[in-house]
Amino acid sequence: MSNGLPENQATIDKLCINTIRTLSMDAIQKANSGHPGAPMGLASAAYILWTRFLKHNPENPEWFDRDRFVLSGGHASMLLYSLLHLTGYDVSLDDIRDFRQLDSKTPGHPEYRHTPGVETTTGPLGQGFANAVGMAMAERHLAACFNRPGHDIADHFTYMMCGDGDLMEGISSEAASLAGHLGLGKLICIYDDNKISIEGSTDIAFTEDVAGRFEAYHWHVQRVADGNDTEAIHNALEAAKAETEKPSVIIVRTHIAYGSPNKQDSADAHGSPLGEEEVRLTKKILGCPEQECFLIPEEALSACRACIESGKKAEAFWQEKFEAYKKNFPELAEQFSNALEGVLKEGWEKNLPNFSYTEGSIATRAASGKILNALAEQFPCLIGGSADLAPSNNTLIKFSSDFQKNAYTGRNIRFGVREHAMGAILSGMALHKGVRPFGGTFLVFADYMRPAIRLAAMMKLPVIYIFTHDSIAVGEDGPTHQPVEHLASLRAIPGLKVIRPADATETVDAWRAAMKSSGPVALILSRQNLPILNRSRYNTGDGLEKGAYILSDSDGKADILFIATGSEVHIALEAEKHLREQGFAVRVVSMPSWDLFEKTSQKYKNKVLLTDFPNRIAIEAGLSMGWERYIGEKGIMIGMTGFGASGPGGEVMKKFGFTADNIVEKAMLMLESEKIEK
């Protein structure tokens, strides 16, 4: 007997573990592409976790109180696909055979929304690690907000597997540091310590004391000397679950491509198939039929499929608990259900501020802070923070407390100076569901977050990014802090809505669009004060929800068309005034969002930009890349061609031509040129 299991359990365990290995080897060999080493080395730990510890229901992968599992090293995807098939998820043996084939359920790296049971898209190393931290944070917040004595409706663990590559990437350091600070006791990491990376032994670049590092982060640290010692793995997981004050890491000494006679403990097994002969020899050493491919012994399948029945029972037990919860706490139960579904209840917009031009000027970052607090009152799931920039980003929910260790009801997350981790943690929180996460930093530091933003867009996650200090008008901090290429860079990410509002009123509409969005949104906000536009003077029949609209017009006629975004819109309006005084008809278009504009009809686009109209000038304090689609061949772009300069913001803007006088000058040259051509 071992751990209360039957005496023949060791034999069954070995059969199941080796089945995971052979399925992984066979699928990768058939595809002639993939990473066999990690699935073979981690098979024992993964099997014990999935069959003895992971609370999950293969027949309902989405039920709320399941444990979350993140395979941070997504290159080991065949490990996950093997587990999904064996335990009874909707991943067939044919899907396994189709590994890495076009349109299959088993892509090269796990993809969220694509394969049942995959909790997040992983591949870029370290991202999954930080996603898991976000999931654990969301669980703690929901538990603190909704659980009541005897009614623990949010009570699950987040398990994560990572490897050397994950820990070499800086994002894991950022995320682990924050997780330790927050005391996320329901976060458990299994570290695949196989001492091999693509270039060879990790000794060539990675010799740090990993255990000491995690102890310094305030994690609970354990070691398992043999990655095939199932009893030791079992005991370590039990101890990790028992530790409630700290996140846990279990350092498991594994052997990459375990069982392979020529490639075990070799970098050759990391990213290439073993080869048909090596697969045969490995199966022989493991005691598996040498000539059989995709073989699943009935005993192994039966043992793994027991997860279906245990999963049904776990979900049914939770459902009973939730029914009792609803009877005892009906209002809380409704709030909880709304949180999971992301419902915007009726009247969610009622407290939004109504800015008037009579109030003068206000920075869009400051307007955003007022809007955020109004929304937070009506939408209790809104939670987030800043990378140590809350006073500048205006990301503080003023009536809430901080999210801290053993004080998880707080909605203000202090991420510290950790943009990279913040981005991926926000994704993890969104993946978990039940919260609507936001995070803020300066636009120039979006570079640190780009990998996480890209994956959030790929996964269609409703994350809100608040990027302030949006142009060279940042001023004295100089070109290191003045974003130039960042708007173009963010606009290049498919599926990311980038919105740069012109004033406080557009900022309200930008937040409306963000709250309604089912995917990620980047709000690009000014540091400097901007006038609140007197919309009673302008034609505002259309608005921000269409991405671009006619802000000012001359009875449908135009000699020249200005297109501007953000802080440059009011400058375009000043230029318009000067030109009108000279008798010219001018149209001014505010274009806060390319993405939203591109989703409108061609008829609407033609209406706003005037079909085949040559005299267009775009004004934006950023790189001109991409603007050619809106200004045409003869249009002019007043933008940046290099980096900014240190000095007062207004003077820097003037130096680079963002003034009404310069716009008028360019317009006059364009109009004179047109006369000459005629």
PyMOL commands that set and color helices and strands:
alter all, ss='L'
color gray80, all
select helices_A, chain A and resi 9-31+37-53+74-87+93-97+127-146+164-168+170-182+202-204+210-216+230-242+267-269+276-286+298-328+330-341+357-359+364-378+390-393+419-432+443-459+472-474+486-491+504-516+535-537+544-546+566-581+594-598+602-609+628-631+649-655+660-677
alter helices_A, ss='H'
color red, helices_A
select strands_A, chain A and resi 68-71+158-163+187-193+196-197+200-201+220-224+248-253+361-363+382-386+402-403+412-414+436-442+464-468+497-499+521-524+529-531+549-552+560-564+586-590+616-623+636-640
alter strands_A, ss='S'
color yellow, strands_A
deselect
rebuild
show_as cartoon
